[in-house]
């Protein structure tokens, strides 16, 4: 029987043994946070959901595995941040059991989508397909090593402001395909984000996730502003300290034209991935009951509608009618 429990302090030796055998299925965790995110499992065991990265231990027929989610309680989207051990080709049974249990846990936490980012053709990809994960998008990851940003051209790219939130949501709805909008939220401006404007119109948004290992960028550019792509990339690199820190850029397939522009700014292609999603059934934790609004003077009973069961025979005048008070003959 498979059992899954939250990670506790006494599981630390297990983590030390399995950590080198695992992998991250979340670009933000794997590239930007690196080993620091894995060490956070220790803090998770002591602080619970404070960091939004709960970890779990699976016991399955004598085998043991660990998994970590990136999920804020109540959010509808959860990500598989780390999972160990990594499956071997032709042997994914333990891994599949862990994926199934993580799906259950994510649903209990209120998530309706469990998301994994993985290279196609790997044993992990096969395991994800076998437990019901489906491809919703394909993406490329580009990397830029720390180096100066050439030139000192003035740019109109600026940090986002709270008043940009509405226009950013409109831009997101206009440029992101509907299938993707179903399984990932509109970009939040609470972190580091940068905007490109034309007059009072927001035509570009570049989000930035910053961590110990570098920054992860993602762009939302209106087709009308495609000619300003170089300006958007160059301006954002200056804001994220690209001269001192590695920068990663996530490019979805519908934005494939961005790849050529990124190469002109010192980026190299790091890898290609599939964004896979499994939908969960989020459990209702508490039922909410609400009384119907009162009707002034009380509710009136409706008048019964007579139902005619017989008609007068030819030449006759007798009809049998069923009313609210019983049978009546006319």
C-alpha positions as CSV (number, residue, x, y, z in Angstrom):
1,X,0.0,0.0,0.0
2,X,1.3,3.4,-1.0
3,X,1.5,6.1,1.8
4,X,2.6,9.7,1.5
5,X,3.4,11.9,4.5
6,X,4.8,15.5,4.9
7,X,8.6,15.7,5.1
8,X,9.8,15.9,8.7
9,X,13.2,16.6,10.3
10,X,14.0,12.9,10.8
11,X,13.8,12.4,7.0
12,X,16.8,14.6,6.5
13,X,19.3,11.6,6.0
14,X,16.9,10.3,3.4
15,X,17.0,13.6,1.5
16,X,20.8,13.7,1.6
17,X,20.9,10.2,0.1
18,X,18.4,10.9,-2.7
19,X,19.1,14.6,-3.5
20,X,21.8,13.8,-6.0
21,X,19.5,11.3,-7.8
22,X,16.6,13.7,-8.4
23,X,15.6,16.3,-10.8
24,X,13.5,19.5,-11.0
25,X,10.5,19.7,-13.2
26,X,10.1,23.4,-12.6
27,X,12.3,25.9,-14.6
28,X,12.2,28.5,-11.9
29,X,13.4,26.1,-9.2
30,X,16.0,24.2,-11.3
31,X,17.7,27.2,-12.9
32,X,17.1,30.2,-10.8
33,X,17.0,28.8,-7.2
34,X,19.3,25.8,-7.7
35,X,20.4,23.8,-4.7
36,X,19.2,26.5,-2.4
37,X,15.6,25.4,-3.2
38,X,16.4,21.8,-2.4
39,X,17.8,22.8,1.0
40,X,14.6,24.6,1.7
41,X,13.0,21.2,2.2
42,X,14.7,21.2,5.6
43,X,13.0,24.5,6.4
44,X,9.7,23.3,5.0
45,X,9.7,20.4,7.5
46,X,10.0,22.9,10.3
47,X,7.8,25.8,9.1
48,X,5.1,24.0,7.1
49,X,3.7,26.1,4.2
50,X,5.5,29.4,5.0
51,X,7.7,29.1,1.9
52,X,5.0,27.7,-0.4
53,X,7.2,24.7,-1.1
54,X,5.8,21.7,0.8
55,X,7.7,18.4,0.6
56,X,6.5,14.8,1.0
57,X,7.9,11.3,1.5
58,X,6.4,8.3,-0.3
59,X,6.7,4.7,1.0
60,X,5.8,2.2,-1.7
61,X,6.4,-1.6,-1.2
62,X,9.7,-1.0,0.7
63,X,10.9,1.8,-1.7
64,X,11.1,5.4,-0.7
65,X,10.9,8.6,-2.8
66,X,10.5,12.3,-2.0
67,X,8.8,15.1,-3.9
68,X,8.4,18.8,-3.5
69,X,5.7,21.2,-4.8
70,X,5.8,24.9,-5.5
71,X,2.4,26.0,-4.5
72,X,0.8,28.8,-2.5
73,X,-2.2,27.5,-0.5
74,X,-5.4,28.2,-2.3
75,X,-3.8,28.9,-5.7
76,X,-5.2,26.8,-8.6
77,X,-1.8,26.1,-10.1
78,X,0.9,23.9,-8.5
79,X,4.4,23.0,-9.9
80,X,6.5,19.9,-9.3
81,X,9.6,21.6,-7.9
82,X,11.7,18.6,-7.2
83,X,11.4,14.8,-7.3
84,X,13.7,11.9,-6.4
85,X,14.9,9.5,-7.3
86,X,15.0,10.2,-11.0
87,X,13.4,7.3,-13.0
88,X,15.5,5.0,-15.1
89,X,14.5,4.0,-18.6
90,X,12.1,1.1,-18.5
91,X,11.5,1.4,-14.7
92,X,9.2,4.2,-13.7
93,X,6.8,2.4,-11.4
94,X,8.0,4.1,-8.1
95,X,8.1,7.4,-9.9
96,X,4.6,7.0,-11.3
97,X,3.3,6.2,-7.8
98,X,4.9,9.4,-6.5
99,X,3.4,11.5,-9.3
100,X,-0.1,10.1,-8.6
101,X,0.2,10.9,-4.9
102,X,1.5,14.4,-5.5
103,X,-1.5,14.9,-7.7
104,X,-3.8,13.9,-4.8
105,X,-1.9,16.2,-2.4
106,X,-2.1,19.1,-4.9
107,X,-5.8,18.7,-5.2
108,X,-6.2,18.6,-1.4
109,X,-4.4,21.9,-1.3
110,X,-6.8,23.5,-3.7
111,X,-4.8,23.3,-7.0
112,X,-6.7,22.2,-10.1
113,X,-3.6,22.1,-12.3
114,X,-0.3,20.2,-11.6
115,X,2.4,21.4,-13.9
116,X,5.7,19.8,-15.0
117,X,8.4,21.1,-17.4
118,X,10.5,18.3,-18.9
119,X,12.6,17.4,-21.9
120,X,10.7,15.2,-24.4
121,X,12.0,11.6,-24.8
122,X,13.5,11.4,-21.3
123,X,12.3,8.6,-18.9
124,X,10.6,11.2,-16.8
125,X,8.6,12.4,-19.8
126,X,7.5,8.8,-20.4
127,X,6.4,8.5,-16.8
128,X,4.5,11.7,-16.9
129,X,2.6,10.6,-20.0
130,X,1.7,7.2,-18.4
131,X,0.0,8.8,-15.4
132,X,-2.1,11.2,-17.4
133,X,0.0,14.4,-18.0
134,X,-0.7,16.1,-21.3
135,X,1.4,18.5,-23.3
136,X,-0.1,22.0,-23.3
137,X,2.9,23.9,-24.7
138,X,6.5,23.5,-25.9
139,X,9.2,25.9,-25.0
140,X,12.8,26.8,-25.4
141,X,15.2,27.9,-22.6
142,X,17.9,30.4,-23.5
143,X,20.9,31.2,-21.4
144,X,23.1,34.3,-21.2
145,X,26.3,34.1,-19.2
146,X,27.3,37.2,-17.2
147,X,28.7,39.8,-19.6
148,X,28.3,43.6,-20.2
149,X,25.3,44.8,-22.1
150,X,26.9,46.5,-25.2
151,X,26.2,50.1,-25.9
152,X,24.4,52.6,-23.8
153,X,21.4,53.3,-25.9
154,X,18.5,55.0,-24.0
155,X,15.5,52.8,-23.6
156,X,11.9,53.3,-22.6
157,X,11.7,50.1,-20.7
158,X,10.8,50.9,-17.1
159,X,9.9,49.0,-13.9
160,X,6.2,48.2,-13.6
161,X,3.9,50.2,-11.4
162,X,0.6,49.2,-9.6
163,X,-1.4,51.1,-12.2
164,X,0.0,48.9,-15.0
165,X,-1.9,45.8,-13.6
166,X,-5.0,46.2,-15.7
167,X,-3.2,46.9,-19.0
168,X,-0.9,44.0,-18.3
169,X,-3.9,41.7,-18.0
170,X,-5.3,43.0,-21.2
171,X,-2.0,42.4,-23.0
172,X,-1.8,38.9,-21.6
173,X,-5.3,38.1,-22.9
174,X,-4.4,39.5,-26.3
175,X,-1.1,37.7,-27.0
176,X,-1.3,34.3,-25.0
177,X,-3.2,31.5,-26.7
178,X,-6.4,30.4,-24.9
179,X,-5.1,26.9,-24.2
180,X,-2.2,28.3,-22.1
181,X,-4.4,30.8,-20.3
182,X,-6.4,27.8,-19.0
183,X,-3.5,26.5,-17.0
184,X,-1.3,29.4,-16.0
185,X,-2.3,32.8,-14.4
186,X,-1.7,36.2,-15.8
187,X,1.7,37.6,-14.9
188,X,1.8,39.2,-11.5
189,X,3.5,42.6,-11.1
190,X,4.2,42.1,-7.4
191,X,7.7,40.9,-8.2
192,X,10.2,42.4,-10.7
193,X,8.5,43.2,-14.0
194,X,9.3,45.7,-16.7
195,X,7.0,47.3,-19.3
196,X,7.4,48.8,-22.8
197,X,4.9,51.5,-23.8
198,X,3.8,53.5,-26.8
199,X,2.3,56.7,-25.5
200,X,-0.2,55.6,-22.9
201,X,-0.5,52.1,-24.3
202,X,1.3,49.1,-22.7
203,X,2.7,47.0,-25.6
204,X,5.2,44.9,-23.9
205,X,5.7,43.2,-20.5
206,X,8.8,41.3,-19.4
207,X,8.6,39.4,-16.1
208,X,11.6,38.5,-14.0
209,X,12.0,35.8,-11.4
210,X,15.2,36.5,-9.4
211,X,17.1,33.8,-7.4
212,X,20.5,32.9,-6.1
213,X,21.5,31.4,-9.5
214,X,20.3,34.2,-11.8
215,X,17.2,35.7,-13.3
216,X,14.5,34.0,-15.4
217,X,12.8,36.3,-17.9
218,X,9.6,35.8,-19.9
219,X,8.2,38.3,-22.5
220,X,4.7,39.2,-23.5
221,X,5.0,41.5,-26.6
222,X,2.1,42.7,-28.7
223,X,2.6,42.0,-32.5
224,X,2.4,45.7,-33.2
225,X,5.5,46.2,-31.1
226,X,7.6,43.4,-32.7
227,X,9.9,46.0,-34.3
228,X,10.9,47.1,-30.7
229,X,11.9,43.6,-29.5
230,X,15.6,44.5,-29.4
231,X,14.8,47.5,-27.3
232,X,12.7,45.4,-24.9
233,X,15.5,42.8,-24.5
234,X,18.3,45.3,-24.2
235,X,16.4,47.5,-21.7
236,X,15.5,44.5,-19.5
237,X,19.0,43.2,-19.4
238,X,20.2,46.5,-18.0
239,X,17.6,46.3,-15.2
240,X,18.4,42.7,-14.1
241,X,22.2,43.3,-13.8
242,X,23.1,41.0,-16.6
243,X,26.7,42.0,-16.5
244,X,27.1,40.3,-13.1
245,X,24.5,37.5,-13.1
246,X,23.3,34.7,-15.5
247,X,20.1,35.4,-17.3
248,X,17.6,32.7,-18.6
249,X,14.8,33.4,-21.0
250,X,11.8,31.1,-21.4
251,X,10.3,31.3,-25.0
252,X,7.1,29.5,-25.7
253,X,6.5,28.0,-29.2
254,X,4.1,30.8,-30.2
255,X,7.0,33.2,-29.6
256,X,9.5,31.3,-31.7
257,X,10.6,34.4,-33.5
258,X,12.2,35.6,-30.3
259,X,15.0,33.1,-30.5
260,X,16.8,34.9,-33.3
261,X,16.6,38.2,-31.4
262,X,17.9,36.6,-28.2
263,X,20.9,35.1,-30.1
264,X,21.8,38.7,-31.1
265,X,22.0,39.7,-27.5
266,X,24.4,36.9,-26.3
267,X,21.9,34.2,-25.5
268,X,22.5,30.5,-26.4
269,X,19.9,27.8,-26.6
270,X,20.1,25.7,-23.4
271,X,17.3,23.1,-24.2
272,X,13.8,22.4,-25.4
273,X,11.0,21.3,-23.1
274,X,7.4,20.2,-23.0
275,X,5.1,21.9,-20.5
276,X,2.9,19.1,-19.2
277,X,-0.2,19.4,-17.1
278,X,-2.5,17.1,-15.2
279,X,-5.9,18.3,-13.9
280,X,-6.9,17.5,-10.4
281,X,-10.3,17.4,-8.6
282,X,-9.9,20.0,-5.8
283,X,-11.8,18.8,-2.7
284,X,-14.4,21.2,-1.1
285,X,-13.0,21.6,2.4
286,X,-16.0,23.5,3.9
287,X,-19.6,23.7,2.6
288,X,-21.1,27.2,2.6
289,X,-24.9,27.5,3.2
290,X,-26.8,30.7,2.5
291,X,-30.5,31.3,3.1
292,X,-32.7,32.4,0.2
293,X,-33.8,36.0,0.3
294,X,-37.2,36.5,2.1
295,X,-40.3,37.3,0.0
296,X,-42.3,40.2,1.5
297,X,-45.7,38.9,2.6
298,X,-44.7,35.3,2.2
299,X,-44.7,33.0,-0.8
300,X,-48.1,32.4,-2.5
301,X,-49.2,29.0,-3.5
302,X,-49.6,28.6,-7.2
303,X,-53.1,27.9,-8.6
304,X,-53.5,24.2,-9.7
305,X,-53.7,23.8,-13.4
306,X,-56.7,21.6,-14.5
307,X,-55.7,18.5,-16.5
308,X,-58.2,17.2,-19.0
309,X,-58.3,13.4,-19.1
310,X,-61.5,12.9,-21.1
311,X,-63.3,14.7,-24.0
312,X,-67.0,14.8,-24.8
313,X,-68.0,12.0,-27.1
314,X,-69.3,13.0,-30.5
315,X,-72.7,14.6,-30.0
316,X,-72.3,14.6,-26.2
317,X,-71.6,17.2,-23.6
318,X,-69.9,15.3,-20.8
319,X,-66.2,16.1,-20.0
320,X,-64.3,14.6,-17.0
321,X,-61.8,17.0,-15.5
322,X,-59.2,16.5,-12.7
323,X,-58.8,19.7,-10.6
324,X,-57.0,20.5,-7.4
325,X,-60.1,19.3,-5.4
326,X,-60.6,16.0,-7.2
327,X,-62.7,14.7,-10.1
328,X,-65.5,16.8,-11.4
329,X,-68.0,15.9,-14.1
330,X,-69.4,18.6,-16.4
